[in-house]
Amino acid sequence: MTKRDLHIIDTIIVHYSQTPVGREVSMDEMTGWHKVRGMDDIAYHFLVHLDGGLSIGRPLSVVGAHAYGRNKTSVGICYVGGTVEGGVDTRTEEQKNTLTNLIMSLDLILPNLTSVIGHNDVSDKECPAFNVGNEYNHILNTNQETC
């Protein structure tokens, strides 16, 4: 796994697990899926569970494996769910709250963070089923004090 300096991280990329509504996915299960695909570990830095619980995957200091061509400068967050025909947003209220709080926390510790986008913004995927930028970009830099 490749290490990196946190100062190069400028983007958060949100994904879904592509699993049926209501089906929980454990960290071990997802890690297993990624290892079968040849990865050393889970591809993401964080996994948001149906109940809003948060699991930590790769350390932020390690490059993720979640968005081809964008991994070196991004943080990968995956939430459990996502497969309903018609692009329906399957996030629970608890997941929405956890995502908001996680993005706010990351904004505090990543000084060069400039955008929050969906996997679908950087690849030909439906993942996730909502407009990530519209929902979360307003959060960035709101935590920093002005003089």
Solvent accessible surface area in square Angstrom, and as a share of the most:
residue,aa,sasa,rsa
1,M,119,0.53
2,T,91,0.53
3,K,147,0.62
4,R,23,0.09
5,D,84,0.44
6,L,59,0.29
7,H,112,0.50
8,I,64,0.32
9,I,0,0.00
10,D,50,0.26
11,T,3,0.02
12,I,0,0.00
13,I,0,0.00
14,V,0,0.00
15,H,2,0.01
16,Y,24,0.09
17,S,13,0.09
18,Q,131,0.58
19,T,8,0.05
20,P,78,0.49
21,V,94,0.54
22,G,58,0.55
23,R,99,0.36
24,E,75,0.34
25,V,0,0.00
26,S,55,0.35
27,M,38,0.17
28,D,121,0.63
29,E,56,0.25
30,M,3,0.01
31,T,23,0.13
32,G,31,0.30
33,W,92,0.32
34,H,11,0.05
35,K,111,0.47
36,V,134,0.77
37,R,173,0.63
38,G,66,0.63
39,M,40,0.18
40,D,96,0.50
41,D,36,0.18
42,I,2,0.01
43,A,3,0.02
44,Y,25,0.09
45,H,0,0.00
46,F,17,0.07
47,L,0,0.00
48,V,0,0.00
49,H,26,0.12
50,L,33,0.16
51,D,106,0.55
52,G,13,0.12
53,G,30,0.29
54,L,77,0.38
55,S,24,0.16
56,I,125,0.64
57,G,18,0.17
58,R,15,0.05
59,P,69,0.43
60,L,27,0.14
61,S,40,0.26
62,V,7,0.04
63,V,22,0.13
64,G,5,0.05
65,A,34,0.26
66,H,16,0.07
67,A,2,0.01
68,Y,213,0.81
69,G,70,0.67
70,R,83,0.30
71,N,28,0.14
72,K,133,0.56
73,T,42,0.25
74,S,0,0.00
75,V,0,0.00
76,G,0,0.00
77,I,0,0.00
78,C,0,0.00
79,Y,0,0.00
80,V,0,0.00
81,G,2,0.02
82,G,4,0.04
83,T,55,0.32
84,V,59,0.34
85,E,170,0.76
86,G,81,0.78
87,G,43,0.41
88,V,77,0.44
89,D,50,0.26
90,T,21,0.12
91,R,17,0.06
92,T,44,0.25
93,E,114,0.51
94,E,89,0.40
95,Q,0,0.00
96,K,57,0.24
97,N,90,0.46
98,T,21,0.12
99,L,0,0.00
100,T,44,0.26
101,N,90,0.46
102,L,14,0.07
103,I,0,0.00
104,M,75,0.33
105,S,56,0.36
106,L,3,0.02
107,D,1,0.00
108,L,116,0.58
109,I,96,0.49
110,L,1,0.00
111,P,72,0.45
112,N,68,0.35
113,L,4,0.02
114,T,97,0.56
115,S,29,0.19
116,V,0,0.00
117,I,26,0.13
118,G,0,0.00
119,H,24,0.11
120,N,56,0.29
121,D,89,0.46
122,V,41,0.23
123,S,42,0.27
124,D,150,0.78
125,K,113,0.48
126,E,138,0.62
127,C,13,0.08
128,P,1,0.01
129,A,19,0.15
130,F,27,0.11
131,N,91,0.47
132,V,2,0.01
133,G,17,0.16
134,N,123,0.63
135,E,61,0.27
136,Y,2,0.01
137,N,56,0.29
138,H,131,0.58
139,I,10,0.05
140,L,15,0.07
141,N,81,0.41
142,T,91,0.53
143,N,42,0.21
144,Q,87,0.39
145,E,168,0.75
146,T,133,0.77
147,C,186,1.11
